[in-house]
Amino acid sequence: MSEKKPFYITTPIYYPSAKLHIGHAYCTTLADAIARFKRLAGYDVFFLTGSDEHGLKIEQKAEAAGIKPIEYTDKIVASFQNLWQKLNISNDDFIRTTQERHIKVVQEVFRRINAKGDIYKGEYKGLYCTPCESYWTEHQLDENGCCPDCHRPVQEVAEEAYFFKMSKYADRVLEYIESHPDFIQPVSRRNEMINFIKQGLEDLCISRTSFDWGIPVPGDPKHVIYVWFDALTNYLTPIGFLDDPEKFQKYWPADLHLVGKEIVRFHSIIWPCILMALDLPLPKKVYGHGWLIVDGDKMSKSKGNVVDPIGLIDEFSADAIRYFLLREINLGQDGNFSRDALISRINSDLANDLGNLLHRTLNMTKKFQDGVALAPAGESEVDKSLKADAMETVKFFHDNMEQMQLSDTIKKVWAFISRTNKYVDETQPWALAKDPAKKQELANTMYNLLESLRIISVLISPFMPTTARRIWAQLGMEPSFEDVQLADIEQWGGYPAGQHIGKAEQLFPRIEVK
Ligand code: MSP
């Protein structure tokens, strides 16, 4: 058997500084849909997410709550894991930066770079944004003298610190970005990063002494390692950097770091410098996605517009939320979340277009053919055109999902769903059923509908895994959905003739708007 091609995809590891909101769920859902697609396309996928638990911000939160940092993060991280489970996230590992396996990796990375002569001790005097855990120089601040990323006040810091000789790698990273057009995407982020480096890269302060909550510098434990140095290294830990060379060889370099646009700088400048110092190859792609805004405004606690994903999942189902996020937001751009828009998509696309197609197909198969798919023979022009559209949709799905065009892919799949609904109106099975001479024509029509739904269930599976399985079961399909591959829908006719359909169930109830 040929070896499967590996595909290593990561989300950022989230700060357990508060509960996750629907914006975080967007990033993880996106990564999950890509991971699921890649598995379908035959890749050996390793999908990683996790939590970024060290640093001053977390220490302060724990102090405010009157508990130890680890007690604080244990509780919040459990809520992350619960959310990912409810949202059906298929991650292969969950890394916590407080885990022993990770602490060992970070300290070893520090040791290796130090041994290379790329770390030195000095004094850091400058500015720090605690919410972003980010160092800034005076000239980088915004017009109000605040953090250029989050626009909150920065603090002056003056303390003994270790520095990483990042300036040494600036030219090499710039050269790499310029000669690898696909490395940073979208292109707007790439240009931003090129400009950022061209303004000059300073050495990076990689330790703090004014608080304790972090990984101790090997041999100098009054210093804790800078939280971003610690966090970025997470991508090496679960794939065997220290303990499984074969696994590491297989998955590194990562194929895709999917991150929000404000942290592209850490992933496409600082991280490559660290990797170059370790003599490791750079990740193949860093994709900076846009933000989810709520009713036109950025989500924030102070604005009181933070949308809790758990409440939404309980109310509307994980698949409906996943569908909405992936359908409504064009990757790379900001997208708007609104409850009204969500309800309207559920009613029109899920309950109406998809739900009706399944419902009428199963109903008619039951009523006209005792619930059995009869073997097709011959084809009309309208049958031919349906099949051609199905095959064209499968090809579009493959090509566009490879390019991470999720929203366009969903729109195309829904165009095929509408087209299949139109096929019902064109062929009028209820009229065929009244005419004994049209028995074969009816059999062909019902078969084509069931086969279209089989294909549709596979096409929607990266976006709506539960719904895909439910349709599969209602079609009476025997093979386990886990074994399905994209190749199974690349040819028309995989629905077994003679098969008995399963039990019909409503997929999405219509939401009544008060
Ligand atoms: N801990 C760092 C990441 C370290 S990765 C080595 C961090 N954590 S975070 O919790 O603040 O943010 C995690 C991700 O959530 C970021 O990619 C960020 O862009 C994303 N989002 C936070 N709010 C968001 C929206 N409103 N919309 C979309 N993504 C959002 O940064």
Boltz pocket constraint, residues with backbone or C-beta under 6 A from the ligand:
constraints:
  - pocket:
      binder: B
      contacts: [[A, 11], [A, 12], [A, 13], [A, 14], [A, 15], [A, 22], [A, 23], [A, 24], [A, 26], [A, 27], [A, 52], [A, 228], [A, 231], [A, 232], [A, 234], [A, 258], [A, 259], [A, 260], [A, 261], [A, 262], [A, 263], [A, 289], [A, 290], [A, 291], [A, 292], [A, 293], [A, 299]]
      max_distance: 6.0
